[in-house]
Amino acid sequence: MLRMGLLLLSFFFVTTSQAAVWTEVNQWSPAWEDRFAEWVKREWQIDFFARKTLPNGQSNPYYGLRTDCADTVYSMRIVFAYENKLPFVMQDPTASGRTLSNKMNRFDKYSEDRRIKNFLLYMYDMVSTKSVPNDTYPVAISRDIVRSGAMILTTTLNHHSWSIKEMLPIGVPHLVYNSTIGATTGSTLQQRQSWPNPEWVFEGNNTPAGNAGIRYWRPVEYINQPVWKVPGYSEEQYRVPLNKWNRYTQNRLALKRETDEQMMTRLMHVTCEGLVGRVSAVNDGLNYLKTAPKGCMSYEVYDTYSTPSRDQRVFDDYVSLRRSYRDILSINGGNELSSTMKAQLQKIFPFINESMASETRKMSATDLSEAAVCTTQYLPGQYIDLAEFKRRLFSGLISNNPLDDATYRWGQLRGPSQRAKMCKSWDVWVPNLNQN
């Protein structure tokens, strides 16, 4: 009987371990959070899902996964938990008071590699920016917690999120993120080294109830608990005026000063990434438009191929670049900037001492001169730089509407197109020039 009991007990443990996506061996602790941060800083690259093989030559078990912004944030935590046999628990978005975790047994018939991939795909259907606040909490602006593995979330109005790969010594995050998935979108993620525009991040509600800002993962025992009970919960970031938020946060987190030239170079690079990234996003919509049935689009299709949030973000990057340039001129006249940098900025912002609206009215079409920055092929045989794209974007020529063809999407003609006029549109973005 003793032997039979041992056999039954052994069988119980085997079947139990097979039923879970993975079996927990370790538990989260401050030391494991430190390891998580180290892993994110080292491994969380934009090709995490796009590379076929790992550095050690083994096949990448996550190859080919395509993620939106919330999927990307959750993937970071899930993959580390899986690889280190730690628990992953989140609030079930479909049922109050319930959780979803690695103990789920719906994939037990698959091999371990297939189980984790199926689990990730299942979670992608479940998570969104609406679920992030239930699994995270707002933190104090301190390098102890604002570090690799944390995230930034917007209000529900703009429904976007970024994962923090690393906090740079200058007090600026290296963000890894993604946007809406299109029909031909690849698995490569996006990145930027700057704070997002706080007026967009906190738009509509810059109080704790808006759930926006810098957040970190809740300990398992605080899932389904009031967020203010989570150790480390802080409302510091909500007390900072939005027009001072980036500067305040950067100063709080900086370990060294960023020179004027370095700052302008970084902000130009971020703005350039916005332009370059828009090419593939718009092409995704244009390719769909070629094969789509004639007529209008459903909200879901329209939302997939429109670019209002992307266009808003690149507009915000221009505004941040412009404000920083004006600050430098007011403080030291630009004495720390190289002559090359001055010429590039002069081309992008030719009337920097005037308002954005006045500068936009006065700008004329620019060519690809020696001072051109980020010359980009946006259509076959057609190129644009930051100055000309800025002129079109600020003038309201750029269309985010997927019902428009290429000439409207890139501002060669002012929309809407005839097809767009005939159909319902959602979230049509226009630039707000009523800023300093």
C-alpha positions in Angstrom: 0.0 0.0 0.0 2.9 2.4 0.8 4.4 1.7 -2.6 1.1 2.3 -4.3 0.6 5.5 -2.4 4.1 6.7 -3.5 3.3 5.9 -7.1 0.0 7.8 -6.9 1.7 10.8 -5.3 4.4 10.7 -8.0 1.8 10.6 -10.7 0.0 13.5 -9.1 3.1 15.7 -9.2 3.9 14.8 -12.8 0.4 15.5 -14.1 0.3 18.7 -12.1 3.6 20.0 -13.5 2.5 19.1 -17.1 -0.8 21.0 -16.6 0.9 24.3 -16.0 2.4 26.5 -18.6 5.5 26.3 -16.5 6.2 25.2 -12.9 7.4 27.8 -10.4 10.7 27.0 -8.8 11.5 30.6 -7.6 9.5 33.4 -6.0 9.8 37.1 -6.7 12.0 39.1 -4.3 14.1 42.3 -4.4 17.0 40.2 -5.7 14.9 38.7 -8.5 13.6 42.2 -9.4 17.3 43.3 -9.7 17.9 40.3 -12.0 14.8 41.2 -14.0 16.2 44.8 -14.5 19.5 43.4 -15.6 17.9 41.0 -18.0 15.7 43.8 -19.6 18.7 46.1 -20.0 20.8 43.3 -21.6 18.2 41.3 -23.6 15.2 43.5 -24.3 16.2 44.4 -27.9 14.0 45.6 -30.8 14.8 42.3 -32.6 13.7 40.1 -29.6 10.8 38.6 -31.6 12.4 39.1 -35.1 15.7 37.1 -34.7 15.5 33.5 -35.8 18.4 32.4 -33.6 19.7 33.4 -30.2 23.3 34.5 -29.6 24.1 30.9 -28.5 23.0 29.5 -31.8 19.7 28.0 -30.5 16.4 28.7 -32.2 14.5 31.7 -30.8 11.3 30.3 -29.2 9.6 33.7 -29.6 10.5 34.2 -33.2 7.7 35.6 -35.3 5.4 36.9 -32.5 3.8 40.3 -33.4 2.9 42.6 -30.5 1.1 45.8 -30.0 2.1 48.3 -27.2 0.4 46.4 -24.3 1.5 43.0 -25.6 5.1 44.3 -25.7 5.0 45.5 -22.0 3.5 42.2 -20.8 5.8 40.1 -22.9 8.8 41.6 -21.1 7.6 40.3 -17.7 6.1 37.0 -18.9 9.2 35.9 -20.8 11.5 36.6 -17.9 9.2 34.8 -15.4 9.1 31.8 -17.7 12.8 31.6 -18.3 13.5 31.8 -14.6 10.5 29.8 -13.4 9.0 32.6 -11.5 5.2 33.1 -11.1 3.4 35.4 -13.5 0.0 36.5 -12.2 -2.3 39.3 -13.6 -5.9 40.3 -12.9 -8.3 38.6 -15.2 -9.7 41.5 -17.4 -12.9 39.6 -18.0 -13.8 38.7 -14.4 -13.4 41.0 -11.3 -11.5 39.4 -8.5 -10.0 36.5 -10.6 -6.5 36.1 -12.0 -4.7 34.6 -14.9 -1.4 32.9 -14.3 1.3 30.5 -15.5 -0.7 27.7 -13.7 -3.2 27.7 -16.6 -3.7 24.2 -17.9 -5.3 24.8 -21.2 -2.0 24.2 -23.1 -0.9 21.0 -21.4 -1.0 18.9 -24.5 1.8 20.9 -26.2 5.6 20.8 -25.7 7.1 23.3 -23.4 8.3 25.7 -26.2 4.8 25.6 -27.8 3.1 26.1 -24.4 4.9 29.4 -23.7 4.2 30.7 -27.2 0.5 29.7 -27.0 0.3 31.3 -23.6 1.8 34.5 -24.9 -0.7 34.5 -27.9 -3.6 33.9 -25.5 -2.4 36.7 -23.2 -2.2 39.1 -26.2 -5.9 38.5 -26.7 -6.6 39.3 -23.1 -4.3 42.3 -22.2 -4.5 45.9 -23.3 -3.6 49.3 -22.0 -6.8 49.1 -20.0 -5.5 46.1 -18.1 -2.1 47.6 -17.3 -3.3 49.6 -14.3 -4.6 46.5 -12.6 -1.2 44.8 -12.7 1.0 47.8 -12.0 1.2 50.8 -9.7 2.5 54.5 -10.0 6.0 55.0 -8.5 8.1 57.7 -7.1 10.5 59.5 -9.4 13.6 57.7 -8.2 16.3 55.6 -9.9 15.7 52.9 -7.3 12.4 52.0 -9.1 12.4 54.0 -12.4 14.7 51.6 -14.1 14.9 48.7 -16.6 11.6 46.7 -16.5 9.3 49.6 -15.6 6.9 51.2 -18.1 5.1 54.4 -19.1 1.3 54.4 -19.7 -0.9 57.0 -21.1 -4.5 57.8 -20.1 -7.2 55.7 -21.8 -7.8 58.6 -24.2 -4.5 57.8 -26.0 -4.2 54.1 -25.0 -0.4 53.7 -25.5 2.4 52.2 -23.4 6.2 51.9 -23.5 8.6 49.5 -21.7 11.7 51.0 -20.2 14.7 49.1 -21.4 17.2 51.3 -19.6 17.4 54.6 -17.7 20.3 56.5 -19.3 22.8 58.4 -17.1 21.3 61.7 -18.4 18.0 60.9 -16.8 16.2 59.9 -20.1 14.7 56.5 -20.7 15.6 54.1 -23.6 12.1 53.0 -24.5 11.2 49.8 -26.4 7.6 49.6 -27.6 5.3 48.9 -30.5 2.2 50.3 -32.1 -0.9 48.8 -33.7 -0.3 45.6 -35.7 -1.1 45.8 -39.4 -1.6 42.9 -41.8 2.0 43.0 -43.0 3.7 44.4 -39.8 6.9 42.6 -38.9 8.1 41.4 -35.5 10.7 44.1 -35.0 9.9 46.5 -32.1 10.5 50.3 -32.0 12.7 52.3 -29.7 13.4 55.9 -28.7 15.6 57.7 -26.2 13.4 60.5 -24.8 10.5 61.2 -22.5 7.1 61.2 -24.3 5.2 64.4 -24.3 3.5 64.6 -20.8 0.6 66.6 -22.2 -0.2 63.6 -24.4 0.7 61.0 -21.7 -1.6 62.6 -19.1 -4.2 64.0 -21.6 -7.6 64.2 -20.0 -6.6 63.3 -16.5 -3.3 64.0 -14.8 -4.4 62.7 -11.5 -3.8 59.2 -10.0 -7.2 58.2 -11.2 -6.0 58.6 -14.8 -3.5 55.8 -14.3 -1.0 57.4 -16.6 2.7 57.9 -16.0 5.6 55.8 -14.8 4.5 52.5 -13.3 6.0 49.2 -12.1 4.7 45.6 -11.6 2.6 44.8 -8.5 3.8 42.0 -6.3 1.6 39.0 -6.8 -0.1 39.4 -3.4 -1.3 42.9 -4.3 -3.1 41.9 -7.5 -6.9 42.6 -7.0 -6.0 45.0 -4.1 -6.5 48.8 -4.0 -3.5 50.3 -5.8 -2.7 52.6 -2.9 -1.9 49.6 -0.7 1.0 48.5 -2.9 4.3 49.2 -1.2 6.1 52.0 -3.0 2.9 53.6 -4.3 3.5 57.3 -4.9 1.6 60.2 -6.3 4.7 62.4 -6.8 4.5 62.5 -10.6 0.9 63.8 -10.5 2.0 66.9 -8.5 4.4 68.1 -11.2 3.0 70.7 -13.7 2.9 69.2 -17.1 4.9 72.0 -18.7 7.7 71.2 -16.3 7.3 67.4 -16.1 10.0 66.3 -18.5 12.6 68.6 -17.1 11.7 67.8 -13.5 11.8 64.1 -14.1 15.1 64.2 -16.1 16.8 66.3 -13.4 15.6 63.9 -10.6 16.9 60.9 -12.5 20.1 62.2 -14.1 23.5 61.1 -13.0 25.3 63.5 -15.3 24.6 66.6 -17.4 23.7 66.3 -21.1 25.4 69.0 -23.2 23.4 71.1 -25.6 24.9 69.4 -28.6 24.2 66.0 -27.2 20.6 66.9 -26.4 19.9 68.3 -29.8 21.5 65.3 -31.5 19.4 62.9 -29.4 16.1 64.8 -30.0 16.8 65.0 -33.7 17.5 61.3 -33.8 14.2 60.6 -32.0 12.3 62.8 -34.4 14.0 61.1 -37.3 12.9 57.7 -36.0 9.3 59.0 -36.0 9.6 59.9 -39.7 11.3 56.7 -40.7 8.8 54.6 -38.7 5.9 56.3 -40.3 7.0 55.1 -43.8 6.4 51.4 -43.0 3.2 52.2 -41.1 1.7 54.2 -44.0 2.9 51.5 -46.5 1.0 48.9 -44.4 -2.2 50.9 -44.9 -1.5 51.7 -48.6 -0.9 48.0 -49.3 -4.2 47.1 -47.6 -5.9 49.8 -49.6 -4.8 48.2 -52.9 -6.5 44.9 -52.0 -9.4 46.1 -49.9 -12.9 46.0 -51.2 -14.1 49.4 -52.6 -16.1 51.4 -50.1 -15.7 52.2 -46.4 -13.9 50.5 -43.6 -15.1 49.1 -40.3 -13.8 50.8 -37.2 -11.5 47.9 -36.4 -9.9 48.0 -39.9 -9.7 51.8 -39.9 -8.1 51.7 -36.4 -5.4 49.2 -37.5 -4.2 51.3 -40.5 -4.8 54.8 -39.4 -1.9 56.8 -37.8 -3.3 59.5 -35.5 -1.2 58.5 -32.4 1.9 58.0 -34.5 1.5 61.4 -36.1 0.8 63.0 -32.8 4.0 61.5 -31.3 6.2 62.7 -34.1 4.6 66.1 -33.8 5.3 66.1 -30.1 8.9 65.2 -30.9 9.2 68.3 -33.1 7.7 70.4 -30.4 10.1 69.0 -27.8 13.0 69.7 -30.2 11.8 73.2 -30.8 11.3 74.0 -27.2 14.7 72.7 -26.2 16.3 74.8 -29.0 14.5 77.9 -27.8 15.6 77.3 -24.3 19.2 76.9 -25.4 19.0 80.2 -27.3 17.6 82.0 -24.4 20.2 80.7 -21.9 23.4 81.0 -23.9 22.6 82.0 -27.5 23.5 78.5 -28.7 27.2 79.0 -28.0 27.6 75.3 -27.2 26.1 74.2 -30.6 28.3 73.3 -33.6 27.9 75.3 -36.8 26.5 72.2 -38.5 23.9 71.7 -35.8 22.9 75.4 -36.0 22.4 75.2 -39.7 20.3 72.0 -39.4 18.1 73.6 -36.7 17.8 76.8 -38.7 16.4 74.9 -41.6 13.8 73.0 -39.5 12.8 76.1 -37.5 13.6 79.1 -39.7 11.5 81.5 -37.5 12.3 80.1 -34.1 11.6 83.4 -32.2 8.0 83.5 -33.5 5.1 81.3 -32.5 4.6 77.8 -34.1 1.6 79.1 -36.0 3.5 82.1 -37.4 6.5 79.9 -38.3 4.3 77.4 -40.1 2.6 80.1 -42.1 5.9 81.5 -43.2 7.7 78.3 -44.1 7.9 77.4 -47.8 8.8 74.0 -49.3 12.4 73.1 -48.8 14.8 71.1 -50.9 17.4 68.5 -49.8 20.2 70.9 -49.2 23.4 70.4 -47.3 21.7 71.1 -44.0 19.1 68.4 -44.6 18.6 66.0 -41.7 17.2 62.4 -41.9 16.7 62.3 -45.7 14.2 59.5 -46.1 12.6 57.8 -49.1 8.9 57.8 -48.3 7.6 56.8 -51.7 9.5 55.1 -54.6 12.0 57.7 -55.9 10.7 60.4 -53.5 12.6 61.7 -50.6 11.9 64.0 -47.7 13.9 65.5 -44.7 12.9 66.6 -41.3 12.4 70.2 -42.4 10.0 69.5 -45.2 8.1 66.8 -43.2 7.8 69.3 -40.4 6.4 71.9 -42.8 3.8 69.5 -44.1 2.9 68.1 -40.7 2.5 71.4 -39.0 0.5 72.8 -41.9 -2.0 70.0 -41.5 -1.2 68.4 -44.9 -0.2 65.0 -43.6 -3.2 62.6 -43.4 -3.6 59.8 -40.9 -6.7 58.5 -42.7 -6.2 55.0 -44.2 -8.9 55.8 -46.8 -6.6 58.4 -48.4 -4.0 57.4 -51.0 -0.2 58.1 -50.8 -0.4 61.7 -52.1 -2.7 62.6 -49.2 -1.0 60.5 -46.6 2.3 62.3 -47.3 0.9 65.8 -47.8 1.5 66.3 -51.5 -2.2 67.1 -51.7 -4.5 68.4 -48.9 -7.2 65.9 -48.0 -9.6 64.5 -47.5 -9.7 62.4 -50.7 -13.0 61.8 -52.4 -13.2 58.3 -50.8 -12.4 59.7 -47.4 -15.2 62.3 -47.8 -17.7 59.5 -48.5 -16.9 57.4 -45.5 -16.9 57.7 -41.7 -13.6 58.5 -40.1 -12.4 58.2 -36.6 -9.7 60.0 -34.5 -8.7 62.4 -37.3 -5.6 64.1 -36.0 -4.8 67.8 -36.6 -1.8 69.6 -35.2 -2.2 71.9 -32.2 -0.1 75.0 -33.0 -1.4 77.0 -29.9 1.8 76.2 -28.0 4.9 78.1 -27.2 
